[in-house]
């Protein structure tokens, strides 16, 4: 073999090692990246819609009065519901995104720390009807989302958070106290 041939073979071997199993692995990675980018774009569109719904309304003055805070929250929720009148489950968590999230969550809820993660999620058992655009009940706990899960899932814009309602994952608008979308039985 010439030195040129050896260099070529080494380059191919290195490419397979660094790049996984070649084009098939790259296609899967690219498809996963596209799904997560689609999710991020959908959440951003919601955040933009919320910002647009807030346009023209006077900013909430700093207050310690719970009634004023709750009134502002409810007014924001009314505007968002009007802007999302046709919203339904799956608008953000499309079937493909839902499948990817289940895979990500399965990874975090199995393995060596899986039992701890599941226990942390199961500690609080909020009784919440899962309906898009519904208010998250004030008298129900907000179940903790373990840090390992937060590291695994895509980052969310300010004012939007992941929460668990038993085995279901929800997106919650903290500023309007609304359920934005959800995945039924996100963890097993």
ZIURBEL-V743095 format. One record per residue. SS is DSSP state (A for helix, B for strand, O for the rest). PHI is phi in radians with two decimals (none if undefined). D_CENTER is the distance of its C-alpha to the mean C-alpha in Angstrom with 1 decimal. Layout:
SS/PHI/D_CENTER  SS/PHI/D_CENTER
This chain:
O/none/53.0  O/-1.41/53.1  A/-1.14/50.9  A/-1.18/49.1  A/-1.15/48.3  A/-1.06/47.2  A/-1.08/44.9  A/-1.14/43.4  A/-1.11/42.8  A/-1.10/41.2  A/-1.10/38.9  A/-1.15/37.8  A/-1.08/37.3  A/-1.11/35.4  A/-1.07/33.2  A/-1.19/32.5  A/-1.18/31.8  A/-1.27/29.5  O/-1.59/27.8  O/1.44/27.3  O/-1.73/29.2  O/1.59/29.7  A/-1.00/28.5  A/-1.12/26.7  A/-1.15/24.5  A/-1.12/23.9  A/-1.10/23.1  A/-1.11/20.4  A/-1.08/18.9  A/-1.12/19.1  A/-1.16/17.6  A/-1.10/14.5  A/-1.08/14.4  A/-1.14/14.9  A/-1.09/12.0  A/-1.18/9.5  A/-1.16/11.6  A/-1.09/11.5  A/-1.03/7.7  A/-1.03/8.3  A/-1.14/11.4  A/-1.16/10.2  A/-1.18/8.1  A/-1.11/11.2  A/-1.07/13.4  A/-1.11/12.2  A/-1.05/12.9  A/-1.14/16.1  A/-1.08/17.1  A/-1.09/16.7  A/-1.10/18.8  A/-1.13/21.3  A/-1.12/21.6  A/-1.48/22.5  O/-1.02/25.1  O/1.48/28.6  O/-1.74/27.9  O/-1.15/29.4  O/-1.12/27.2  O/-1.21/27.1  O/-1.30/29.8  O/-1.05/29.2  O/-2.60/30.3  O/-1.85/30.4  O/-1.51/31.1  A/-0.97/28.5  A/-1.12/29.9  A/-1.20/29.4  A/-1.12/25.8  A/-1.14/25.0  A/-1.11/27.0  A/-1.14/25.0  A/-1.07/21.7  A/-1.16/23.2  A/-1.13/24.6  A/-1.09/21.3  A/-1.07/19.8  A/-1.06/22.8  A/-1.13/22.5  A/-1.18/18.9  A/-1.04/19.8  A/-1.12/22.8  A/-1.27/20.9  O/-2.04/18.5  O/-0.99/21.3  O/-1.78/20.5  O/-1.09/16.7  O/-2.57/15.9  O/-1.04/13.4  O/1.71/12.2  O/-1.15/12.4  O/-1.82/8.8  O/-1.51/8.1  O/-1.07/11.5  A/-0.94/13.5  A/-1.21/13.3  A/-1.16/9.5  A/-0.99/9.6  A/-1.07/12.4  A/-1.14/10.9  A/-1.11/8.0  A/-1.03/11.1  A/-1.12/13.0  A/-1.10/11.0  A/-1.21/10.9  A/-1.07/14.6  A/-1.01/15.5  A/-1.43/14.5  A/-1.80/16.1  O/-2.13/19.3  O/1.39/21.7  O/-1.12/23.5  O/-1.76/21.0  A/-1.01/19.2  A/-1.12/21.5  A/-1.14/20.7  A/-1.11/17.0  A/-1.08/17.5  A/-1.12/20.1  A/-1.06/18.0  A/-1.21/15.5  A/-1.41/18.6  O/-0.98/20.5  O/-1.78/19.4  O/-2.20/19.7  O/-1.12/18.7  O/-1.79/20.3  O/-2.25/18.1  O/-1.30/18.7  O/-1.52/15.5  O/-2.44/16.3  O/-1.07/14.4  O/1.31/16.0  O/-1.42/17.4  B/-1.28/18.0  O/-1.38/16.6  O/-1.02/20.0  O/-1.11/21.5  O/-1.51/23.4  O/-1.79/20.6  O/-1.21/19.0  O/-1.70/15.5  B/-1.11/14.8  O/-1.14/14.2  O/-1.85/11.3  O/-0.99/13.5  A/-0.94/13.6  A/-1.07/13.7  A/-1.22/10.3  A/-1.06/8.9  A/-1.19/11.1  A/-1.41/9.9  O/-1.48/6.2  O/-1.06/6.1  O/-1.16/7.3  O/-1.94/6.7  O/-1.13/10.0  O/-0.95/12.4  O/1.51/12.4  B/-2.15/8.8  B/-2.44/7.3  B/-1.52/5.7  B/-2.53/8.9  B/-1.86/10.9  B/-2.12/13.7  O/0.99/16.0  O/-1.68/14.5  B/-1.77/11.9  B/-1.78/8.2  B/-2.13/7.6  B/-1.79/6.1  B/-2.11/9.3  B/-1.47/11.4  O/-1.22/13.6  O/-1.36/16.4  O/-1.94/17.0  O/0.96/15.9  B/-2.00/14.4  B/-1.46/12.0  B/-1.47/10.3  B/-2.91/9.1  B/-2.75/8.9  B/-2.09/9.7  O/-1.23/13.2  O/0.84/14.4  O/-1.16/11.3  O/-2.15/13.6  O/-1.77/17.4
